[in-house]
Amino acid sequence: MGKLLESIQSPADLKNLNPAQMEALAQEIREFLIQSLAKTGGHLGPNLGVVELTLAIHAVFNTPTDKLLFDVSHQAYVHKILTGRATRFDSIRQPGGLNGFMLRTESEHDAFGAGHAGTALSAALGMAVARDLAGGNENVIAVAGDAAFTNGITFEALNNIAEQTKKLIVVLNDNEWSIDRNVGAIARYFHRVVTNEHYQHLHKKAKEIIERFGGKTAVKVVRRAEEAAKSFLWPSMMFEEFGLEYFGPIDGHNLPLLIETFKFLKAADHPVLLHVLTQKGRGFQPALDGQKKFHGLGPYHPETGDTPFSGLPTYSEVFANTLADLADKDDRIVAITAAMPNGTGLDHFRPRHPSRYFDVGIAEEHAVVFAAGMATRGFRPVCAIYSTFLQRAFDPIVHDVCLQKLPVLFCMDRAGLSGDDGPTHHGLFDIGYLRSIPEIVLMSPRNEDELADMMKTALDIAGPSAIRYPRGAVVGVNRKQQPQSLPIGEAEILTDGQDVAILGLGPMCALAEELSARLARDGYSAAVINPRFIKPIDKEMLANYARRVAAFVTLEDHAKTGGFGTAVVEALEELGFLVPVVRIGWPDQFIEHGKVDALRARHGVSVEEAHRQLLPLLANRRLPTLVAS
Ligand SMILES: Cc1ncc(C[n+]2csc(CCOP(=O)(O)OP(=O)(O)O)c2C)c(N)n1
C-alpha cells in the first residue's frame, strides 16, 4: 500500500490533501487495486474507471451523514478503500472477508446494499424524500453506470424525482460499456453526446483552463458545456425533460474539475444530473484491451493480466453451442440475453445466428415479455438469464408466458450457490418462484449431455419451460452426437435399492452417489435417482419407492423452503404416503459469500449431514440378510 493511502483512515483525511497529493493518491489506489485484485479476483475494470470520481465525491461530501449509493455497486471498491476498509481489502470476496458489493451490515458508509442493477436512483429518491419529511439537510448522491439507464427501474425513478424532491444528485458514470458494449437507443444517445465535436473542444479547454487557473473557472466551462448541449445536440436534453438539471459531460478523470463541480452541485436547490465520462480499466493496459474479461474475473497476473487456463468448458458454453446447433435446424429458435452475452455464453451463439440474437440491455422484464410476443408469432424464444436476475421477471413469467401457455424456454445459468459474489448473486430461489406456476415444465440436468437433452425436450413441447444449471465447468462426460427428447415428468433411476431412496437434483446427483456408497458401507441398500423434472414431478416413481423404503433423501442446490424437497413432501402427502423425507438444501437465511465447498459444509448441504439425519430413520430397519441360493 502506498504512503498516502496508508494515511487515509476515513474520508475526512482526504480533506487535508492538496491537489497534487490527491492525484498521487489516485495513482496509489490504482496500483493497489491492480495488485490486490490479482490475488483475489474481482471487478477490476469498473473500479479502475471510478478512482477519481469516488475520490472527488468523498473529498466534497461527508459520508455516512451524506448518503452515497452506487448502482449494482460492483464499482464501490474505491469507496470501500476510502472508508476504512483498505487494510482488509485483501479479503474481498474471500470467506469471512469483505463483500464484493456494498453491504449495509459491512459499513455505515454503505448507505444501500446492491448487486442487481437499476436500484440506485429509486433508493436514493427514497432517502431524499425521507430526509425532506424528517426536515434533514444531508446530501444524497446516486452513482449509476450508463448501462443502468437501459433498465426500467432507473426510468421509473427518473419519472418521479422532480415531483418528489428538490435535492438529489445523480451521477451518470458513462464508459460506454455494460459488461459487453452497452446497447440500444439510450447507449446511442449517450454516445452522440460524448462524441459531439463541440464537447471534445470544451473538454480540451477545460483541461487547459484547470491546469492554468484551477477549479473555479472550470465550473464555468461545465456550464458552457451545458448550454452547448441545449443548442447543439438535442432540442431539450432528455434529463431536463425529466426535471433534472443536466451538467456535462465532463472528464471523469479530471480530479480538480470533478471536485469543483461537486462543490457547485452541492448547493443546487433542485435535482441535478452530472454526466461524467470515464474509461473502464484505466491505467491497466490488459483491462483496456480486454474490457469484457476485466469487468469481473478471478485471479490474474498483475502485469500481463493473464488468467489460468480452465480445462473443461462451462455449462454456459455447452448451453450456447447446443442452442446454436439446434438453431441450425430450426429457424424458429431465437436467443435473448439481458446484457449478459458473455456470462450466459450467448457470445458463442451470436456469430452463428446474428439475426436471431437479441441483447436487450439490463431489462429482464422486457426480455421475458418480448420473448412472449415473439412466441405468439410462432418463434421459439430462449431467454438465457441467470437464476438470480430472473427474479426480476417473475410477473412476466406468470402473466405473459405461463398464463398464455406460450412456448418460451428459460435457461437459468448460475442456478445454485454462486460462491464469491455472495447473497445478491446466489441462485437459490428459482424453484421456489417457478414451481408454483401452472403450465411450466421445470428441469435440472445432472451433466452437460443431459442439459442438451433437456433443451431439445423443452423445444419439442408446446408450452413454457425452464432449465436450471450451475455456474462453472461441466462434469466432463461423453456427449451423444445428437440430443434426445426426454419423456416429460420421468425420473431416471440410476441404481435401484430397498432401504432408502436418494434423489439428487441436477449436479447434486454426484452427492447422491456418494451418500449411497457410504450407506452401502453401513449395510444399507440405497436407490439413487436423478429426478430430472422438478415439475411435473415423477409421482409414479415416488409412489413406487414410498411403498418400500424407510426414508427419502432429497439433495438440492437451492433453498430448502419451497424447493425440490418440499415438492417431494407435497407429492407424497398428496399420494397418501407418510414416509420421512430428509431434505438437504440451503437453510432459510441469506447465505454469505465464500467458497462453495466451505459454505456447503458450514450450512449442512452435505453428504455428512444427510447421513447424520438418515441413520436414526434407518436404525429400526433390519439390515439386509443374505439369501442363500
Ligand atoms: C438485474 C441485473 N441484471 C444483470 C446484472 C449483471 N451486471 C452486473 S454489472 C453489469 C453492467 C453494468 O454496467 P454499468 O452500470 O454501465 O457499469 P460499468 O461496469 O460499466 O461501470 C451487468 C449487466 C445485474 N447486476 N443486475
The ligand as a Gaussian input file, in Angstrom:
#p B3LYP/6-31G(d) Opt

LIG

1 1
 C      -30.708000      -7.014000     -12.809000
 C      -29.298000      -7.278000     -13.213000
 N      -29.034000      -7.837000     -14.410000
 C      -27.761000      -8.083000     -14.783000
 C      -26.717000      -7.762000     -13.968000
 C      -25.298000      -8.103000     -14.350000
 N      -24.445000      -6.904000     -14.445000
 C      -23.600000      -6.561000     -13.465000
 S      -22.748000      -5.181000     -13.797000
 C      -23.487000      -5.035000     -15.307000
 C      -23.119000      -3.912000     -16.227000
 C      -23.070000      -2.622000     -15.521000
 O      -22.708000      -1.630000     -16.412000
 P      -22.666000      -0.153000     -15.914000
 O      -23.786000       0.086000     -14.961000
 O      -22.591000       0.744000     -17.090000
 O      -21.346000      -0.093000     -15.049000
 P      -19.830000      -0.331000     -15.503000
 O      -19.497000      -1.743000     -15.122000
 O      -19.716000      -0.092000     -16.971000
 O      -19.067000       0.655000     -14.703000
 C      -24.396000      -6.064000     -15.521000
 C      -25.182000      -6.261000     -16.736000
 C      -27.035000      -7.184000     -12.721000
 N      -26.088000      -6.872000     -11.839000
 N      -28.317000      -6.950000     -12.376000

